Amino acid sequence: MKPFELCILFISCLLLHSCVPESKKILTEVEILPSDPKVISIGTHQYQEKTDSLLKYLSDPNPTYRYIAARAFASHQDKKALDSLYSLLNDPIVKVRSISAYAIGQIADASSQDALIAGFRQTDTMSVDNQGNSSILHALGKIGNLKMANQMITADNYRDTDTLLLLGRIKSLFQNTLRGMTSPEITQFCINTIRKKQLDNRIRLYAAHCLSRPTELDIDKIKFQIAEAMVEETDPHIKMTLASALRHTDDKEIQATLLTQLDLDIDYRVKCNIIKTLRNYSYIESAEKMITLLTDDNNHVALTAAEYLGDNGSKDDVSLYRKYAKDTVNWQLNTSLYKSIFKLLPYYYSKTINATRWQVQQAIRTEVDTLAISHYIQSMGNDPGSYDYLINYAKDNPNTTIRTSVTAALTQMLASDNFNGTFQGFIKFHKRKIYEYLLQEMATGDEGMTGLIAEAIADEKTGLLELIDSTQFLFDAIDKLKVPGQIESINAIERAIAKTRGVNNPTLTVAESTKLPNWALLDKYNTNTNVIVKTNKGVFTIQLYLEEAPGTVLNFLELIEKDFYDDKIFHRVVSNFVIQTGSPRGDNYGGMDYVIRSDLGPLEYSDQGYVGMASAGNDTESTQWFVTHSPTPHLNGKYSLFGKVIEGMDVVHNIMVGDKILDIIISNN
């Protein structure tokens, strides 16, 4: 063809393309614009759980709308959507295929296995973008059986550079371990994967979690391989996870290796996991190191060591623990040590118990911080002999947080192994005195105390069931609570009622009425909106995921606009796990008088600093949120993930229980 003719052909093609109506053009990209009216409409249908309305969008010519509608079913897990989602496994757009597989996995119906397998594209196994196949493998881990998991590890046609496929496979195996399905072949495959340093670290990290998450796992044949890999590992996220995996053995040689690691200048999170792992090993060999760590410069390490003593310490060393508790000025460590001491002391060590109780009472008398007092009170939960003191203290105190902590301590006492020994011959008399006090507190209608008492009634260890003459007080308590804002405590009462009737699987009230997002906020905020959190320890910045979790983000922004989070404390800190805040009362209870729907999209807690909503189950979120210290993949698909800390992680790592949010500032960059 001559150059002139080629030019004419090119111009003709341009003219032809420009004449094609916009509606007829084939769209090939998923581009989410939060303020798009159709995107808002799909989001509204999702949060209202309108399945039929969402299904219509699964066949929309625009892949963006197909994607968002499919993603909606990852949160609104309606089996009626499965057939339509199966058809999207053949969608021409890989992101749509991928999100469909994810949603199918979230719905977790075992009958979906064949459809997922049929959607796997064999011809794509060597292609650059295998996200669709990777998502199918991941989804199979949520519904497949152990036979399928064992078959997955025998596939030998993957190259080390097939990162997405390898990642999908190891995520699938991880999902199997979360469902209690493991095998010697899988554990060996995982350690082999970890030792292949050429693989992407995301793959190796999931392999490590496959070994650390199971409640029980036989690692006898590979324990030294795991220990060696842990020692040699340079990635702290993988190293800390391998340390946790070694809790499945109590080998003395490995214990020595773990103790040696504690002497190294390593990430505090690794040290915390090693200390937690050492709970499965002999105390005698670890005692000196644990006591030394009580004065570690890092508060998380010191607190984890104190918790270790409660689980593994010796009653013969209690005098030493008491000295540390008396000398330290850190109330967080103090209360943790006292809790461990009471946990260790048998009832017949009455002299030491009385002396420790006196120390705690003196601390309560001189302390001015309400949160600190509540933690001192809760430390007495394994000291049944202190119940009279606590009841009298609560009667004179109008503070709800204090009284809730007393209720928590009393309910723990009732289930304590020490209770019967402490009150030999008068057990029922003392239990009834506590029970009568708890009834008075339940009658106040406070959701925190009500929930705790209901849980104690349902717990057979407390013996409260034997004291109940009539269950009317439980129905009266429900009448004082509101749906949906106090749904967690309502469900606790319903479980207690069921227990009195001998029912094991009660029907629980569901929070059907949820708050819809304030879409009008999209006039002010967009995907560039971040928030700056000012605390007494410093500042950290959160990038918000408005595209992926619009309902959660808009609720968060609305609360910030109302200054809701100002002066809220971080009421829960679990070392090398999360910091949590947003409780109006500061004691893990309470929120607004509404709940919002969960946003359980494909985002993953794959790194430190991810921000998620605290929850008591799907669609129970309100005001409380958390930030992770490290990767927490077991939270994926279960807790709404709506942001990530992009600056100030050092501040997040330094925050302890009782630290406070001073202000949150919204920034549109």
C-alpha positions in Angstrom: 0.0 0.0 0.0 1.3 3.4 -1.0 1.9 6.0 1.7 -0.9 8.2 0.4 -3.4 5.3 0.6 -2.2 4.4 4.1 -2.8 8.0 5.2 -6.4 7.9 3.7 -7.1 4.6 5.5 -5.9 6.0 8.8 -8.0 9.1 8.5 -11.0 7.0 7.5 -10.6 4.9 10.6 -10.5 8.0 12.8 -13.6 9.3 11.2 -15.4 6.0 11.6 -14.4 5.8 15.3 -15.5 9.4 16.0 -18.9 8.6 14.4 -19.6 5.7 16.7 -22.2 6.8 19.4 -20.7 7.0 22.9 -23.2 4.4 24.1 -21.9 1.9 21.6 -18.3 2.1 22.4 -16.9 -0.9 24.2 -15.6 0.1 27.6 -12.6 -1.8 28.9 -11.5 0.0 32.1 -12.9 0.0 35.6 -12.8 3.7 36.7 -14.7 4.4 39.9 -15.9 8.0 40.4 -17.5 8.1 43.9 -19.8 11.0 42.9 -21.1 9.3 39.8 -24.9 9.1 40.3 -24.9 5.4 39.1 -22.1 4.6 41.5 -24.1 6.2 44.3 -27.2 4.3 43.2 -25.4 1.0 43.3 -23.9 1.9 46.7 -27.4 2.7 48.1 -28.8 -0.6 46.8 -25.9 -2.4 48.5 -26.4 -0.6 51.9 -30.2 -1.2 51.6 -29.4 -4.9 50.7 -31.6 -4.7 47.6 -30.5 -7.8 45.8 -32.8 -7.5 42.7 -31.7 -3.9 42.1 -28.0 -4.9 42.3 -28.4 -7.9 40.0 -29.5 -5.6 37.1 -26.1 -3.9 37.2 -24.2 -7.2 36.9 -25.1 -7.1 33.1 -24.5 -3.4 32.6 -22.4 -2.6 29.5 -20.1 -0.5 31.7 -17.5 -2.7 33.5 -17.3 -0.1 36.3 -20.9 -0.7 37.3 -20.5 -4.5 36.9 -17.5 -4.3 39.1 -19.1 -2.3 41.9 -22.3 -4.4 41.8 -20.3 -7.6 42.1 -18.2 -6.1 44.9 -21.5 -5.2 46.7 -22.2 -8.9 47.1 -18.9 -9.5 48.9 -20.5 -7.5 51.8 -24.2 -8.3 51.1 -23.6 -12.0 50.9 -26.9 -13.2 49.2 -26.8 -16.6 47.6 -29.4 -15.5 45.1 -26.6 -13.6 43.4 -24.4 -16.7 42.8 -25.7 -17.6 39.3 -25.2 -14.1 38.0 -21.7 -13.9 39.6 -20.8 -17.2 38.0 -21.5 -15.7 34.6 -19.1 -12.9 35.3 -16.3 -15.4 35.8 -16.2 -15.2 31.9 -16.3 -11.4 31.8 -13.9 -9.9 29.2 -12.6 -7.5 31.9 -10.1 -9.2 34.2 -11.0 -6.9 37.2 -14.6 -7.9 36.9 -13.7 -11.6 36.8 -11.5 -11.1 39.8 -14.1 -9.3 41.9 -16.8 -11.8 41.0 -14.6 -14.7 42.2 -13.9 -12.7 45.4 -17.6 -12.2 46.0 -18.4 -15.8 45.4 -15.7 -16.7 48.0 -17.2 -14.3 50.5 -20.7 -15.9 50.1 -18.9 -19.2 50.8 -21.4 -21.7 49.4 -19.7 -25.1 48.9 -21.8 -25.6 45.7 -19.8 -22.8 44.0 -16.7 -25.0 43.7 -17.5 -26.4 40.2 -18.3 -22.9 38.9 -15.0 -21.5 40.2 -13.0 -24.3 38.7 -14.8 -23.9 35.3 -13.9 -20.2 35.4 -10.2 -20.9 35.8 -8.6 -20.1 32.4 -5.9 -22.7 31.7 -4.5 -20.7 28.7 -3.8 -17.7 31.1 -1.4 -19.6 33.4 1.7 -18.1 31.7 0.3 -14.6 31.0 1.4 -11.4 32.6 -1.9 -10.6 34.3 -3.3 -13.6 36.2 -5.4 -11.7 38.6 -8.6 -13.4 37.6 -7.2 -16.9 38.1 -5.5 -15.8 41.3 -8.8 -14.6 42.8 -10.5 -17.9 41.8 -7.8 -19.9 43.6 -8.2 -17.6 46.7 -12.0 -18.1 46.6 -11.6 -21.9 46.4 -9.8 -21.8 49.8 -13.0 -20.4 51.4 -15.2 -23.2 50.2 -13.1 -26.2 49.0 -12.2 -29.3 50.9 -8.8 -30.6 52.1 -8.5 -32.9 49.1 -8.6 -29.9 46.8 -6.0 -28.0 49.0 -3.7 -31.0 48.8 -4.1 -31.1 45.1 -3.2 -27.4 44.8 0.3 -27.9 46.2 1.1 -30.6 43.6 0.7 -28.2 40.7 4.2 -27.9 39.2 3.6 -25.8 36.1 4.0 -22.4 37.9 7.2 -20.5 37.6 8.7 -18.5 40.5 7.8 -15.4 38.5 4.1 -16.3 38.3 3.6 -14.1 41.4 -0.2 -13.6 41.1 -0.9 -17.3 40.6 1.5 -18.3 43.4 -0.1 -15.7 45.7 -3.6 -16.9 44.8 -2.6 -20.5 45.7 -1.0 -19.6 49.0 -4.0 -17.4 50.0 -6.2 -20.4 49.2 -4.2 -22.6 51.6 -4.3 -19.9 54.2 -8.1 -19.8 54.0 -8.1 -23.5 54.5 -6.0 -23.2 57.6 -8.5 -20.6 59.0 -11.2 -23.3 58.5 -9.1 -25.9 60.4 -7.9 -27.8 57.4 -4.3 -28.7 57.4 -2.1 -31.6 56.4 1.6 -32.7 56.7 2.0 -32.1 53.0 0.7 -28.5 53.3 2.9 -27.7 56.2 6.0 -29.0 54.3 4.9 -27.1 51.2 4.7 -23.9 53.3 8.1 -24.1 54.8 9.6 -24.9 51.4 7.9 -21.8 50.1 9.2 -19.6 52.9 12.8 -20.8 52.2 12.6 -19.8 48.6 14.0 -16.3 49.0 13.5 -15.5 45.3 9.8 -15.5 45.7 7.8 -12.3 46.3 7.7 -11.6 50.1 3.9 -11.5 50.0 3.8 -15.2 49.1 6.3 -16.1 51.7 4.4 -14.1 54.4 1.1 -15.9 53.7 3.0 -19.2 53.8 4.3 -18.2 57.3 0.7 -17.4 58.4 -0.4 -20.8 57.2 1.9 -22.2 59.9 1.2 -19.6 62.6 -2.6 -19.2 62.5 -3.9 -22.8 63.1 -5.0 -23.5 66.7 -3.2 -26.8 66.5 -0.6 -28.0 64.0 1.8 -30.8 64.0 5.2 -29.3 63.0 7.4 -31.9 64.6 9.1 -32.9 61.3 9.7 -29.3 60.2 10.2 -27.5 63.5 14.0 -27.0 63.1 13.4 -25.8 59.5 11.0 -23.2 60.8 13.5 -22.2 63.6 16.3 -21.9 61.0 14.1 -19.8 58.7 13.1 -17.6 61.5 16.7 -16.9 62.6 17.8 -16.2 59.0 14.8 -14.0 58.0 15.4 -10.3 57.5 11.8 -9.2 56.8 10.3 -8.5 60.3 6.8 -9.4 59.2 7.8 -12.9 58.1 10.2 -13.3 61.1 7.5 -12.4 63.7 5.1 -14.8 62.0 7.6 -17.7 62.0 8.2 -17.0 65.7 4.5 -17.5 66.3 4.5 -20.7 64.3 7.0 -22.2 66.8 4.3 -22.2 69.5 3.3 -25.5 68.1 6.3 -27.2 69.8 8.0 -27.1 73.2 11.4 -28.3 72.1 14.1 -27.1 74.5 16.7 -26.5 71.8 14.2 -24.3 70.0 13.4 -22.5 73.2 17.1 -21.7 73.6 17.1 -20.3 70.1 14.1 -18.1 70.8 15.7 -16.8 74.0 18.9 -15.9 72.1 16.8 -13.9 69.6 15.5 -11.8 72.4 19.0 -10.6 73.1 19.3 -9.2 69.6 18.5 -5.6 68.5 15.4 -6.6 66.6 12.0 -5.2 65.8 9.9 -4.9 69.0 7.1 -6.8 67.2 9.3 -9.8 66.7 10.2 -9.8 70.4 6.5 -9.6 71.4 5.7 -12.7 69.3 8.7 -14.6 70.6 7.5 -13.8 74.2 4.0 -15.0 73.4 5.4 -18.2 71.8 7.5 -18.9 74.9 4.3 -19.5 76.8 4.3 -23.0 75.4 7.8 -23.7 76.8 9.2 -24.4 80.2 9.0 -21.4 82.6 12.3 -22.2 84.4 14.5 -21.6 81.4 12.6 -18.4 80.4 12.0 -16.9 83.8 15.2 -14.7 84.2 14.7 -13.3 80.7 11.1 -12.5 81.2 11.7 -10.7 84.5 14.5 -8.7 82.9 12.1 -7.7 80.0 9.7 -6.1 82.5 12.0 -3.1 82.4 12.5 -3.1 78.6 12.6 0.4 77.0 9.7 -0.6 74.8 6.4 -0.7 76.6 4.9 -3.3 74.4 7.7 -5.7 75.2 7.4 -5.0 78.9 3.6 -5.6 78.9 3.9 -8.8 76.9 6.4 -10.1 79.4 4.0 -9.2 82.2 1.2 -11.1 80.5 3.6 -14.0 80.0 4.1 -14.2 83.8 0.3 -14.5 84.3 0.2 -17.5 81.9 3.5 -19.2 82.8 4.9 -17.6 85.9 5.3 -19.3 89.3 3.5 -18.6 92.5 6.9 -18.9 94.2 8.2 -15.9 92.3 5.2 -13.6 93.1 7.1 -11.6 95.7 9.5 -10.6 92.9 6.6 -9.6 90.5 5.0 -7.6 93.3 8.3 -5.6 93.8 8.3 -4.7 90.1 4.6 -3.7 90.3 5.3 -1.5 93.4 8.3 0.2 91.9 7.1 1.0 88.4 5.3 4.3 87.7 3.7 2.9 84.5 0.1 2.1 85.5 -0.4 0.0 82.3 2.4 -2.3 83.4 1.4 -2.1 87.0 -2.2 -3.3 86.4 -1.0 -6.0 84.0 1.4 -7.4 86.7 -1.3 -7.3 89.4 -3.6 -9.2 87.1 -0.9 -11.8 86.5 -0.2 -12.1 90.2 -3.8 -12.7 91.2 -4.0 -15.2 88.3 -1.1 -17.2 89.7 -1.9 -17.3 93.4 -4.0 -20.2 94.7 -6.7 -19.4 97.2 -4.7 -20.8 100.1 -1.9 -18.2 99.7 -4.1 -15.9 101.7 -1.3 -13.8 103.3 0.2 -12.9 99.9 -3.2 -12.4 98.3 -4.2 -10.0 101.1 -0.9 -8.1 100.8 -1.4 -7.8 97.0 -5.0 -6.7 97.4 -3.9 -4.0 99.8 -1.3 -2.8 97.3 -4.0 -2.5 94.6 -6.4 -0.8 96.9 -3.8 1.8 97.8 -3.1 2.4 94.1 -6.9 2.9 93.5 -7.1 5.3 96.4 -4.2 7.5 95.1 -4.9 7.3 91.4 -6.8 10.1 89.7 -7.0 8.8 86.2 -10.4 7.0 85.7 -9.1 4.6 83.1 -6.2 3.6 85.3 -8.6 3.0 88.2 -10.8 0.8 86.0 -7.7 -1.3 85.0 -6.7 -1.7 88.7 -10.2 -2.9 89.4 -10.2 -5.4 86.6 -6.8 -6.7 87.8 -8.7 -8.0 90.8 -10.9 -10.3 88.7 -9.0 -13.4 89.9 -9.3 -12.4 93.6 -12.8 -13.5 94.8 -12.1 -12.2 98.3 -12.2 -8.6 97.0 -15.8 -8.7 95.9 -17.2 -6.8 98.9 -14.6 -4.1 98.5 -15.5 -3.7 94.8 -19.2 -3.6 95.3 -18.9 -1.0 98.0 -16.6 1.1 95.8 -19.0 1.0 92.9 -22.0 1.9 95.0 -20.3 5.2 96.0 -19.1 5.9 92.4 -21.4 7.4 89.8 -18.9 6.9 87.0 -20.2 4.4 84.4 -16.8 3.3 83.3 -15.7 2.5 86.9 -18.9 0.5 87.6 -18.6 -1.4 84.3 -15.1 -2.4 85.3 -16.4 -3.6 88.7 -19.0 -5.7 86.8 -16.3 -7.1 84.6 -14.2 -8.1 87.6 -17.1 -9.6 89.5 -18.2 -11.7 86.5 -14.6 -12.9 86.1 -14.5 -13.9 89.8 -17.6 -16.0 89.5 -15.8 -18.1 86.9 -12.5 -18.2 88.7 -11.0 -21.5 89.8 -10.3 -19.7 93.2 -13.9 -18.9 94.0 -14.9 -22.3 95.4 -11.7 -22.6 97.4 -12.0 -19.1 98.8 -15.5 -19.6 100.1 -15.6 -23.3 101.0 -18.9 -24.1 102.6 -20.5 -20.8 101.8 -20.1 -20.7 98.0 -23.8 -20.2 97.2 -24.2 -17.5 99.8 -21.4 -15.4 98.3 -22.5 -16.0 94.7 -26.0 -14.8 95.6 -24.6 -11.6 97.1 -22.8 -10.9 93.9 -25.8 -11.9 91.8 -28.1 -9.5 93.7 -25.7 -6.7 93.1 -25.5 -7.6 89.4 -29.3 -7.6 89.1 -29.3 -4.0 90.4 -26.7 -2.9 87.9 -28.6 -4.6 85.1 -31.8 -2.8 86.0 -30.0 0.5 85.2 -30.2 -0.3 81.5 -26.5 0.5 81.0 -25.5 -1.4 77.9 -21.9 -2.2 79.0 -22.9 -3.7 82.4 -26.0 -5.4 80.9 -23.9 -7.1 78.2 -21.3 -8.3 80.7 -23.9 -9.7 83.1 -25.8 -11.5 80.3 -22.5 -13.1 79.1 -21.8 -14.2 82.6 -25.3 -15.8 82.9 -24.7 -17.7 79.7 -21.3 -18.9 81.0 -21.9 -22.2 83.0 -18.6 -21.6 84.9 -20.1 -18.7 86.8 -23.0 -20.8 88.3 -25.4 -17.9 87.9 -28.0 -20.1 86.1 -28.6 -22.0 89.3 -29.6 -18.8 91.1 -32.2 -17.6 88.6 -35.8 -18.0 89.8 -37.4 -16.0 86.9 -36.1 -14.7 83.6 -38.3 -11.7 83.5 -35.4 -9.4 84.5 -33.7 -10.4 81.2 -36.7 -9.4 79.1 -37.0 -6.1 81.1 -33.3 -5.5 80.3 -33.9 -5.9 76.6 -36.8 -3.4 76.7 -34.3 -0.8 78.0 -31.9 -1.2 75.1 -32.3 0.2 71.6 -31.9 -1.5 68.2 -29.7 -1.1 66.3 -27.2 1.0 68.4 -27.0 -1.5 71.3 -27.5 -4.6 69.3 -24.4 -6.3 70.8 -25.8 -6.2 74.4 -29.2 -7.2 73.1 -27.8 -10.3 71.5 -25.9 -11.1 74.7 -29.2 -11.1 76.6 -30.8 -13.3 74.0 -28.1 -15.8 74.4 -28.5 -15.7 78.1 -32.3 -16.3 77.8 -31.6 -19.2 75.4 -29.2 -20.7 78.0 -31.8 -20.7 80.7 -34.1 -22.6 78.3 -31.4 -25.1 77.3 -31.3 -23.7 73.7 -27.8 -23.9 72.1 -28.5 -22.0 68.8 -30.8 -19.0 69.6 -32.3 -16.8 67.0 -30.7 -13.4 67.5 -32.1 -9.9 66.7 -30.5 -8.5 63.5 -29.9 -4.8 63.1 -32.0 -4.5 59.9 -32.2 -0.7 60.1 -28.8 0.8 59.2 -27.7 4.3 58.6 -27.2 5.1 54.9 -24.2 7.1 53.8 -24.5 10.9 53.6 -23.7 11.1 49.9 -24.0 14.9 50.0 -20.5 14.9 51.6 -19.1 13.9 48.1 -19.6 17.6 47.2 -16.7 18.3 49.6 -14.6 15.2 49.7 -12.9 13.0 47.1 -10.3 10.3 46.6 -7.6 12.7 47.6 -9.1 13.3 51.1 -6.9 12.3 54.0 -7.2 12.8 57.7 -4.6 14.0 60.1 -4.9 12.5 63.6 -3.4 14.5 66.4 -2.7 12.6 69.6 -0.8 13.3 72.8 2.0 11.1 71.4 2.2 12.9 68.1 0.5 13.0 64.7 -0.3 10.3 62.1 -2.0 10.7 58.7 -4.6 8.3 57.2 -5.2 7.9 53.5 -8.9 7.2 53.1 -10.2 4.6 50.6 -13.3 6.4 49.5 -13.6 4.3 46.2 -13.4 1.0 48.0 -15.4 1.6 51.2 -17.6 4.7 50.6 -20.1 4.1 53.3 -17.5 3.6 56.0 -15.4 6.5 54.9 -18.4 8.9 54.7 -19.5 7.8 58.2 -16.0 8.5 59.5 -15.8 11.9 57.9 -19.2 12.8 59.2 -18.2 12.0 62.7 -15.0 14.0 62.3 -17.0 17.0 61.2 -19.0 16.8 64.4 -15.7 16.6 66.4 -16.9 13.2 67.8 -13.4 11.8 68.1 -11.9 14.8 70.0 -10.7 13.7 73.4 -11.5 10.0 72.8 -8.9 7.6 74.3 -7.3 4.6 72.8 -9.1 2.2 75.1 -7.7 -1.0 73.6 -4.1 -1.7 72.6 -2.9 -5.3 71.9 0.8 -5.4 71.4 1.8 -6.2 67.8 -1.9 -6.3 66.8 -4.0 -3.1 67.0 -4.7 0.2 68.7 -8.4 0.9 69.0 -10.4 4.0 69.7 -13.8 5.6 69.2 -15.7 4.4 72.3 -17.7 7.4 73.7 -17.3 5.9 77.2 -13.7 4.8 76.8 -14.4 1.2 77.9 -15.0 -0.5 74.6 -18.8 0.0 74.9 -21.1 2.4 73.2 -21.3 4.2 69.9 -23.9 6.3 68.1 -27.5 5.3 68.1 -27.0 3.7 64.7 -25.0 1.1 62.9 -23.7 1.1 59.4 -23.3 -1.7 56.8 -20.0 -3.5 56.5 -17.7 -2.7 53.5 -16.0 -6.1 53.0 -14.3 -5.5 49.6 -11.1 -7.1 48.3 -8.7 -4.8 50.3 -6.4 -6.8 52.5 -4.6 -6.1 55.9 -1.3 -7.0 54.2 0.9 -4.5 55.9 1.2 -2.4 59.1 -0.9 0.7 59.4 -4.2 -0.5 57.9 -7.3 1.2 59.4 -10.5 -0.9 60.0 -13.8 -0.7 61.8 -14.3 -2.6 65.0 -17.3 -4.9 64.8 -19.4 -7.5 66.6 -20.3 -9.1 63.3 -21.4 -8.0 59.9 -23.3 -4.7 59.8 -22.7 -3.7 63.4 -20.1 -1.0 62.9 -20.6 2.5 64.3 -17.8 4.7 65.7 -14.9 2.5 66.8 -11.9 1.9 64.6 -8.4 0.4 64.8 -5.0 0.6 63.3 -2.9 -2.5 62.8 0.7 -2.9 64.0 1.6 -5.5 61.4 0.0 -7.6 58.7 -3.2 -9.3 60.0 -4.6 -11.4 57.0 -7.1 -13.2 59.2 -9.1 -10.0 59.3 -9.4 -9.9 55.5 -13.0 -9.9 54.3 -14.3 -9.8 57.9 -13.6 -6.2 59.1 -14.2 -3.2 57.0 -10.9 -1.8 55.8 -11.2 1.9 54.9 -7.7 3.5 55.1 -4.0 3.3 55.7 -1.5 5.3 57.8 0.8 6.9 55.3 2.8 9.0 57.8 3.5 8.7 61.5 3.5 4.9 62.0 6.1 5.5 64.7 3.4 7.4 66.6 1.0 4.5 66.1 3.6 2.1 67.6 4.1 4.3 70.6 0.4 4.7 71.5 -0.6 2.8 74.7 -4.0 2.4 76.5 -5.1 5.7 77.8 -3.5 7.9 75.2 -5.8 10.4 73.6 -6.9 11.9 70.3 -6.7 15.6 70.6 -8.1 16.4 67.2 -8.7 15.0 63.7 -8.3 17.4 60.7 -9.7 16.6 57.3 -7.3 17.5 54.4 -8.2 17.5 50.7 -4.5 17.8 49.7 
